[in-house]
Amino acid sequence: MTILWDFDPAAVDTYRFALGGDALLLNSAPRVSRALEEDHDQLLVVIGPDIDLDAACELAERERIDRPELGVILLRQRLDVTALAQALRCGVREVVQADDQTALADAVRRSLALTQQLSGHGTNVGSQDGKIITVFSAKGGVGKTTMSTNLAVYLASTGAKTLLVDLDLMFGDVAISLQLLPHGSVRDVVAMSGHLDDQGLQSVVTRHEASGLDVIAAPADPADADRVPSHVIIELLRVARGKYDYVLVDTPPSFTEHVLAAFDVSDLTVLIATLDIPAVKNLRIAINTLDTLGASKEARTIVLNRADAKVGLKPDDVEAALKAPISANVPNSLTVPASVNRGVALVLDDPRNPVSLAIRELADHEIRRRFGEELQNGAKRPFSLFGSKR
């Protein structure tokens, strides 16, 4: 059933063409919230043209956190750019002119289709059961993007269909790290919200020819970060899951709404730390936050980058501070910044480098084997650069 939030007692009849005759008419925000709490099968809220914009946005923003699959459509007597931008930022799926019944009917159809996708029942999200891996650090400068790009390139080079999404929407470096000239970006997906399919997904993908990796770059303009609602990220990742074996997500060093959306649909979170007190402290806070959000402890792995750096801390100190085991230690090497500056992936450019071997082992045993992929040579460990402590 559709909830119609409107002051007009005749609103159900007014919008009958688009909503049908069984819409539930409610005249206040508390009544709408109560109805949503009591019936989790509600799929859509249509907000009438006379409802205050701030009140409408407040409801949409609150509900998208608890129920990202719920659609919210806003009706306005007159469309203007300012109201449209504010509404979309708050999680409203579409803003429609109130007297355009055909446009409202189309918006309802698109919203219900997106809700089906987000609920796992969509018809155009593909047949694969790909795995989403989010790479995160609560501090910048720890090598997170280098880790993301090299993990993704290596997985693609094994023959797995792999996509890397740059979710650092303000200052993403994935494209430049791989010397790519992006054909599109995450920002372009917004226009396809509600009806994103494989063709739309491929229209914003840039291919890394050396490995076969597909990349969706961050927007070129940092201001575009505010123009990408979190529900778009969820839709993007769910559609990508149906088309790829692995979807890796590179993130900014903060808990943005986009990062939280990625966590919600991820099968594995790779947490990166280095041997310095701020990085360890921030990662401890990040782990506590994930625990508070109810994230699975089994669906995360901790990687210590530059683990052999002589800086006064040892891996055991990090484990003690984090109260969690380190799954992988990646050594320090000057070849890493050199490869970044040349725009090449170290795992391809120098596959026998100790860092490359460590990243390959991380991919093999924390990603491929975790998700049931058969490894060659009986899944033997290729090189003992680090140990697994379980």
C-alpha positions in Angstrom: 0.0 0.0 0.0 1.1 3.6 -0.6 1.0 6.2 2.1 -0.2 9.6 0.9 0.8 12.4 3.3 -1.5 15.3 2.5 -3.8 17.8 4.2 -6.5 17.6 1.6 -9.3 15.0 2.5 -9.9 14.5 -1.2 -6.3 13.8 -2.1 -6.8 10.1 -2.7 -9.3 10.9 -5.4 -7.1 13.6 -6.8 -4.2 11.2 -7.4 -6.2 8.1 -8.0 -4.9 7.7 -11.6 -1.3 7.4 -10.3 -1.7 5.8 -6.9 -4.9 3.7 -7.3 -7.8 3.9 -4.9 -6.2 2.1 -1.9 -3.7 4.8 -0.8 -3.6 5.4 2.9 -4.2 9.1 3.5 -2.5 10.6 6.6 -2.3 14.3 7.5 0.8 14.6 9.8 4.4 13.4 10.0 3.9 11.6 13.3 1.1 9.6 11.9 3.2 8.7 8.8 6.1 7.6 11.0 3.8 5.5 13.2 2.3 3.8 10.2 5.7 3.0 8.9 6.7 1.5 12.2 3.6 -0.6 12.5 3.7 -2.0 8.9 7.2 -2.8 7.5 5.6 -3.9 4.3 4.9 -0.2 3.3 6.9 0.5 0.1 6.1 4.1 -0.8 5.3 7.5 0.7 4.0 10.2 -1.5 4.1 13.7 0.1 1.6 16.2 -1.1 2.4 19.6 -2.6 1.3 21.6 0.5 3.5 19.8 3.0 6.4 21.9 4.2 9.6 21.1 2.4 11.7 20.9 5.5 9.2 18.5 7.2 9.2 16.4 4.1 13.0 16.2 3.9 13.2 15.4 7.6 11.0 12.4 7.2 12.8 11.2 4.1 16.2 11.6 5.7 15.2 9.7 8.8 13.5 6.9 7.0 16.3 6.3 4.5 18.7 5.3 7.3 16.3 2.7 8.8 14.6 1.6 5.6 16.7 2.4 2.5 14.3 0.4 0.4 11.4 2.7 1.2 10.5 5.1 -1.6 9.6 8.7 -1.0 8.2 10.9 -3.8 7.6 14.6 -3.3 4.9 16.6 -5.1 5.2 20.3 -5.6 3.0 22.9 -7.2 6.0 24.3 -9.0 9.4 22.7 -9.5 12.5 24.8 -8.7 16.1 23.8 -8.6 16.6 24.7 -5.0 13.8 22.5 -3.7 14.8 19.7 -6.0 18.4 19.7 -4.8 17.4 19.8 -1.1 14.9 17.0 -1.6 17.3 14.7 -3.4 20.1 15.3 -0.8 17.7 14.1 1.9 16.8 10.9 0.2 13.7 11.8 -1.8 13.7 9.6 -4.9 11.8 12.0 -7.2 10.2 15.4 -7.2 7.1 15.6 -9.4 4.8 18.5 -10.4 1.5 17.9 -8.6 -0.8 18.3 -11.6 1.2 15.9 -13.8 -0.5 12.5 -13.1 1.4 10.7 -15.8 4.7 11.8 -14.4 3.6 10.7 -11.0 2.5 7.3 -12.2 5.9 6.9 -13.9 7.7 7.9 -10.7 5.7 5.5 -8.7 6.6 2.7 -11.1 10.3 3.5 -11.0 10.3 3.7 -7.2 8.6 0.4 -6.8 11.1 -1.2 -9.2 14.0 0.2 -7.2 12.4 -1.0 -3.9 12.3 -4.5 -5.4 16.0 -4.3 -6.3 17.0 -3.1 -2.9 14.9 -5.8 -1.3 16.7 -8.4 -3.4 13.8 -9.2 -5.7 14.6 -7.1 -8.7 14.5 -8.5 -12.2 17.4 -6.6 -13.7 20.2 -7.0 -11.2 21.7 -10.0 -12.9 22.0 -13.6 -12.0 25.4 -13.7 -10.3 25.9 -13.6 -6.6 29.0 -11.4 -6.6 30.8 -10.3 -3.4 31.1 -6.7 -2.3 34.4 -5.9 -0.5 34.7 -2.4 1.1 38.2 -1.2 1.9 38.2 1.4 4.7 40.5 3.3 7.0 39.6 5.9 9.5 42.8 7.9 8.7 44.2 9.1 5.5 47.7 8.3 4.2 47.7 4.7 5.2 47.8 3.3 1.6 44.1 2.5 1.3 43.6 3.4 -2.3 46.9 1.6 -3.2 45.5 -1.5 -1.5 42.1 -1.2 -3.2 43.6 -0.8 -6.7 46.1 -3.5 -6.4 43.6 -6.0 -4.8 41.1 -5.2 -7.6 43.7 -5.5 -10.4 45.0 -8.8 -9.1 41.5 -10.2 -8.7 40.7 -9.1 -12.3 44.0 -10.7 -13.6 42.9 -14.1 -12.2 40.0 -14.0 -14.6 37.4 -12.9 -12.1 35.0 -10.3 -13.4 35.9 -7.4 -11.1 34.6 -3.8 -10.6 36.3 -1.1 -8.5 34.1 1.7 -7.3 35.7 5.0 -6.1 33.4 6.1 -3.3 35.7 8.9 -2.1 33.4 11.3 -3.9 35.3 14.5 -3.1 38.9 13.5 -3.6 39.0 10.0 -5.1 42.3 8.9 -6.7 41.5 5.6 -8.2 41.4 6.8 -11.8 44.7 8.8 -11.6 46.4 5.9 -9.7 45.7 3.7 -12.7 46.2 6.3 -15.4 42.6 6.2 -16.5 40.6 8.8 -18.4 37.1 8.0 -17.0 34.1 7.8 -19.4 31.8 8.5 -16.5 31.6 8.7 -12.7 29.4 7.8 -9.7 27.6 11.1 -10.3 26.3 9.9 -13.6 24.4 7.0 -11.9 22.1 9.5 -10.1 20.2 10.2 -13.4 19.5 6.5 -13.7 18.3 6.0 -10.1 15.3 3.7 -10.0 16.0 2.1 -13.3 19.7 1.3 -13.3 20.5 -1.8 -15.3 23.5 -3.5 -16.8 23.6 -1.2 -19.8 23.4 1.9 -17.6 26.1 0.5 -15.4 28.4 -0.2 -18.3 27.9 3.3 -19.6 29.8 4.8 -16.6 32.5 2.1 -16.5 36.1 2.6 -17.6 38.2 -0.4 -18.5 41.8 -0.9 -17.2 43.1 -2.6 -20.2 46.2 -4.2 -18.6 44.2 -6.3 -16.2 40.6 -6.2 -17.5 39.4 -4.4 -14.3 36.4 -2.2 -14.6 36.4 1.1 -12.7 33.7 3.6 -11.8 35.5 6.8 -10.9 34.7 9.5 -8.4 33.3 12.7 -9.8 35.8 15.3 -11.1 34.0 18.1 -9.2 34.1 17.7 -5.3 30.8 19.6 -5.2 29.1 16.6 -6.9 29.5 14.5 -3.7 26.5 16.3 -2.2 24.5 15.4 -5.3 24.8 11.7 -4.8 22.1 10.3 -2.4 23.1 7.2 -0.4 20.3 5.1 -1.9 21.9 5.6 -5.3 25.1 3.9 -3.9 23.0 1.0 -2.6 21.3 0.6 -5.9 24.6 0.8 -7.8 26.3 -1.9 -5.6 23.3 -4.2 -5.7 23.1 -4.0 -9.5 26.9 -4.5 -9.8 26.7 -7.5 -7.5 24.6 -9.2 -10.1 27.1 -8.5 -12.9 30.5 -9.0 -11.3 32.3 -11.7 -9.3 33.8 -9.1 -7.1 32.9 -5.4 -6.4 35.6 -3.6 -4.5 34.8 -0.2 -2.9 37.5 2.4 -2.1 36.3 4.8 0.5 37.2 8.2 2.1 38.7 8.1 5.6 35.4 9.0 7.4 31.9 7.5 8.0 30.0 9.4 5.4 26.4 8.4 4.5 27.8 6.8 1.3 30.3 4.7 3.3 27.6 3.6 5.7 25.5 2.6 2.7 28.4 0.5 1.4 28.9 -1.2 4.7 25.2 -2.2 4.7 25.5 -4.3 1.6 29.2 -5.5 1.9 30.1 -9.1 2.3 33.6 -8.2 3.6 35.2 -5.1 5.1 39.0 -4.7 4.8 40.3 -2.4 7.5 43.7 -0.8 7.0 46.0 0.4 9.7 49.7 1.4 9.9 52.2 1.5 12.7 51.4 4.9 14.1 49.3 5.9 17.1 46.7 8.1 15.3 46.0 5.4 12.7 45.6 2.7 15.4 43.4 5.0 17.6 41.1 5.9 14.6 40.8 2.3 13.6 39.9 1.3 17.2 37.1 3.9 17.0 36.0 2.6 13.6 35.8 -0.9 14.9 33.7 0.3 17.9 31.4 2.1 15.5 31.0 -1.0 13.3 30.2 -3.0 16.4 27.6 -0.4 17.5 26.0 -0.5 14.0 25.7 -4.3 14.4 28.2 -5.2 11.6 29.4 -8.8 11.6 32.8 -9.3 13.2 33.3 -12.3 11.0 32.8 -10.2 7.9 35.8 -8.0 8.5 39.6 -8.4 8.2 42.4 -6.2 9.5 45.4 -5.5 7.3 48.5 -3.8 8.7 50.3 -1.9 6.0 54.0 -1.0 6.1 54.2 -3.6 8.9 58.0 -3.8 9.1 58.6 -0.1 9.4 60.9 0.7 12.3 58.9 3.4 14.1 58.7 2.1 17.7 55.5 0.2 17.3 55.2 -3.5 16.5 52.3 -5.5 15.1 51.7 -7.1 18.5 51.2 -3.6 20.0 48.6 -2.9 17.3 46.7 -6.1 18.0 46.7 -5.4 21.7 45.3 -1.8 21.1 42.7 -3.0 18.6 41.7 -6.1 20.7 41.4 -7.9 17.4 43.8 -10.1 15.4 45.7 -8.8 12.3 45.0 -11.1 9.3 47.7 -9.7 7.1 50.9 -7.8 7.3 52.1 -6.0 4.2 55.7 -4.9 4.2 57.0 -1.4 3.6 58.7 -0.6 0.2 59.7 2.5 -1.7 58.5 0.8 -4.9 54.9 1.5 -3.8 54.9 5.3 -4.0 57.0 5.0 -7.2 54.4 2.8 -8.8 51.6 5.2 -7.7 53.5 8.1 -9.3 53.9 6.1 -12.6 50.2 5.1 -12.5 50.8 1.4 -12.6 49.5 -1.4 -10.3 52.5 -3.0 -8.5 51.0 -6.5 -8.6 51.2 -6.4 -12.4 54.3 -4.2 -12.8 56.5 -6.1 -10.4 54.6 -9.3 -9.4 57.6 -10.8 -7.4 58.0 -7.7 -5.2 57.3 -8.6 -1.6 54.5 -6.1 -1.4 52.9 -7.6 -4.5 53.2 -11.1 -3.0 51.6 -10.0 0.2 48.7 -8.3 -1.6 48.2 -11.4 -3.8 48.2 -13.6 -0.7 45.7 -11.3 1.0 43.4 -11.6 -2.0 43.8 -15.3 -2.3 43.3 -16.2 1.3 41.1 -13.5 2.7 38.9 -12.9 -0.4 39.0 -15.8 -2.9 39.2 -18.7 -0.5 36.8 -17.0 2.0 34.2 -17.0 -0.7 34.8 -20.5 -1.9 36.9 -19.9 -5.0 39.2 -22.8 -5.8 42.8 -21.8 -5.8 45.5 -23.4 -7.8 48.1 -25.8 -6.2 45.7 -26.8 -3.5 45.5 -23.2 -2.2 49.0 -23.3 -0.9 50.4 -20.1 0.5 52.8 -18.7 -2.1 55.1 -16.8 0.2 55.2 -16.4 4.0 55.4 -12.7 4.4 52.8 -12.6 7.1 50.8 -15.0 9.2 47.2 -15.6 9.8 46.2 -15.4 13.4 42.9 -17.0 14.0 
